[in-house]
Amino acid sequence: MGLLKHQIVVHPEWVDSLVPDKPVTPYQQRPGFAWYLCPVTVGDGQEWLLINVALGYCALVIAPETTALYIGDAAISAVEYHFPDEREEDNVSVSRSGDDLTWHTADKMPEHVGLQYQQAQRRVAKCRTVHEADEALERLNEKPVTIGGRTFAPREGLEGLLLELADRYRDYIEHTPWWKLQWHLLIRKEAPWLD
């Protein structure tokens, strides 16, 4: 497995207007960060909301244009924002390249994503600007959700995942024999600590 990559999942009716120049395939769950892209109304305009499938984390796409490039950047930035400052190895497991982002379609979303979407819609509907909506979503990301029988705040889940990835990298560096590290370098094995 290489670096964890981002997947954007959209409803088939929005694909042509959002990603006309990118390949789009049906969504299948795989390792990485999967985000459902959903429309929300903020003030008098329509904006786009990203909801992380595994963690329920919500991020508003704040960009000058609604294009695949800006939406992808918003997904990557949502993760980068939560890299802890004090640990330099926290970013070694997540791809930060827009070239590693893929687009997918799905008619339905998981129940927990739908519930998070409803919560987000209610909160941002009261906001007049995208900045107010962004703050409302930050508060939503602090509210515990239950996913797969586990209850946690989406922000804490995301930050916990990033710390776990950093710990796996540190463990790999500190406890893998030198010859195996060299072998992985020689064969250019990408992110062996994620295997």
C-alpha positions in Angstrom: 0.0 0.0 0.0 1.3 3.5 -0.8 0.5 6.7 0.9 -3.1 7.2 2.0 -5.0 9.0 -0.8 -8.2 10.9 -1.1 -11.4 9.8 -2.8 -14.3 12.2 -3.5 -17.7 10.5 -3.9 -20.4 12.5 -5.6 -24.0 11.7 -6.7 -24.1 10.8 -10.4 -26.3 13.9 -11.3 -23.5 16.3 -10.2 -20.5 14.6 -11.8 -20.6 16.4 -15.2 -20.8 19.9 -13.6 -18.0 19.2 -11.1 -15.5 16.8 -12.7 -15.8 17.0 -16.5 -12.1 16.4 -17.2 -11.4 13.6 -14.7 -12.0 9.9 -14.8 -14.9 8.9 -12.5 -15.6 5.4 -11.4 -18.2 3.8 -9.0 -17.2 4.1 -5.4 -15.7 1.1 -3.7 -14.3 1.3 -0.1 -10.5 1.1 0.0 -7.8 2.4 2.4 -7.5 6.2 2.4 -9.7 9.2 3.1 -13.1 8.9 1.4 -15.2 12.1 1.3 -18.9 12.4 0.2 -19.5 15.7 -1.5 -22.9 17.3 -0.8 -24.5 20.6 -1.6 -25.5 23.0 1.3 -27.1 26.4 1.3 -25.2 29.2 3.1 -26.9 32.6 3.0 -28.3 33.0 -0.5 -25.8 30.7 -2.2 -25.0 27.0 -2.7 -21.8 25.7 -1.3 -20.2 22.2 -1.1 -19.6 20.2 1.9 -17.2 17.3 2.3 -18.1 14.5 4.8 -15.4 12.0 5.7 -16.9 8.4 5.5 -14.8 6.8 8.3 -14.9 9.7 10.8 -17.9 11.9 10.0 -15.6 14.9 9.8 -17.3 17.8 7.9 -15.3 20.4 5.9 -16.8 23.2 3.8 -15.2 23.8 0.4 -14.2 27.5 0.6 -12.8 28.3 -2.8 -13.1 31.0 -5.5 -14.5 28.4 -7.9 -16.3 25.1 -7.6 -13.9 22.9 -9.7 -12.5 19.5 -9.1 -9.1 21.1 -8.3 -10.5 23.3 -5.5 -12.6 20.5 -4.1 -9.6 18.2 -4.0 -7.5 20.9 -2.4 -10.2 21.3 0.3 -10.1 17.6 1.1 -6.4 17.5 1.4 -6.3 20.8 3.4 -8.9 19.4 5.9 -6.5 16.6 6.8 -3.3 18.8 6.7 -5.0 21.3 9.1 -5.0 18.6 11.8 -1.4 17.5 11.5 0.0 18.1 15.0 2.7 20.8 15.0 5.1 19.2 17.4 5.7 16.0 15.4 7.5 16.2 12.1 6.6 12.7 11.0 2.9 13.2 11.1 2.6 13.9 7.3 4.5 10.9 6.1 1.5 8.6 5.5 -0.9 10.9 3.7 -0.5 11.9 0.1 -0.7 15.7 -0.4 -0.8 15.5 -4.2 -3.9 16.4 -6.1 -2.8 13.8 -8.7 -3.5 11.1 -6.1 -7.1 12.1 -5.6 -9.7 10.0 -7.3 -13.4 10.7 -8.2 -16.2 8.3 -7.7 -20.0 8.1 -7.9 -22.6 6.6 -5.5 -26.4 6.8 -5.5 -26.6 6.4 -1.7 -24.5 7.3 1.3 -24.0 5.4 4.5 -26.5 6.1 7.2 -24.0 7.8 9.5 -22.9 10.1 6.7 -26.5 11.0 5.9 -27.1 11.8 9.6 -24.0 14.0 9.7 -25.1 15.7 6.5 -28.5 16.5 8.0 -26.8 18.0 11.1 -24.5 20.1 8.9 -27.4 21.3 6.8 -29.3 22.5 9.8 -26.3 24.3 11.2 -25.1 26.1 8.1 -28.7 27.1 7.1 -28.6 29.6 10.0 -25.4 31.1 8.7 -25.1 34.2 6.4 -21.5 33.7 5.3 -19.2 30.8 4.5 -17.0 31.9 7.4 -19.9 31.6 9.8 -20.8 28.2 8.3 -17.2 27.1 8.7 -17.3 28.0 12.4 -20.6 26.1 12.8 -19.0 23.0 11.2 -16.1 23.3 13.6 -18.5 23.0 16.5 -20.3 20.1 14.7 -16.9 18.3 14.5 -16.7 18.5 18.3 -20.0 16.8 18.8 -19.7 13.0 19.3 -21.0 10.6 16.6 -21.4 6.9 16.6 -19.8 5.0 13.7 -19.4 1.3 13.6 -20.3 1.0 17.3 -17.7 3.5 18.4 -18.5 7.0 19.7 -16.1 9.9 19.2 -15.9 13.5 18.1 -15.0 13.7 14.4 -12.1 16.1 15.0 -10.7 13.9 17.7 -11.0 10.9 15.4 -9.1 12.6 12.6 -6.4 13.8 14.9 -6.2 10.4 16.6 -5.8 8.7 13.2 -3.0 11.0 12.2 -1.2 10.4 15.5 -1.6 6.6 15.0 -0.1 6.9 11.5 2.8 8.9 12.9 3.4 6.3 15.7 3.4 3.5 13.0 6.0 5.4 11.1 8.2 6.1 14.2 7.9 2.4 15.2 8.9 1.3 11.7 12.0 3.6 11.7 13.0 2.7 15.3 12.4 -1.1 15.2 12.9 -2.3 11.7 16.3 -3.9 11.1 18.7 -1.7 9.1 18.9 -4.2 6.2 15.1 -4.2 5.8 15.0 -0.4 5.8 17.7 -0.4 3.1 15.8 -3.1 1.1 12.6 -1.0 1.1 14.6 2.0 -0.1 16.3 -0.1 -2.8 13.0 -1.4 -4.2 11.3 2.0 -3.6 8.6 0.5 -1.5 6.3 3.4 -0.7 5.1 3.7 2.9 5.9 0.1 4.2 4.8 1.1 7.7 1.2 1.2 6.4 1.3 -2.5 5.4 
